[in-house]
Amino acid sequence: MSMIAVNKDTFNEEVLNHKGLVLVDFWATWCGPCNMLSPIVFDVSKEREDVKFCTVDVDQNQDLLAEYGIMSVPTLIVFKNGEIINKSVGVISKPEILALLD
């Protein structure tokens, strides 16, 4: 499954209104840890076809940062049917990402 770039205009449709699990990766191009985590998230997205994977560029979406209390990146938030069920801040391993989804 591909990673879907979302912004404040598409967040509701792609994330909050989705029936099922959505993992949202809040990241920035200048962020070293983000660049370490992104390939791991992409790898997980190929395994978990039952989960929708979205990315949010924090530099272009300050409103979403404020709304979800994002203080540092990378931050992963898992939504189920529009509700937050899990969250992780910082670089984590593939098994840890998979655990967020269970």
Secondary structure, 3 states (H helix, E strand, C coil): CCEEECCCCCHHHHHHCCCCEEEEEEECCCCHHHHHHHHHHHHHHHHCCCEEEEEEEHHHCHHHHHHHCCCCCCEEEEEECCEEEEEEECCCCHHHHHHHCC
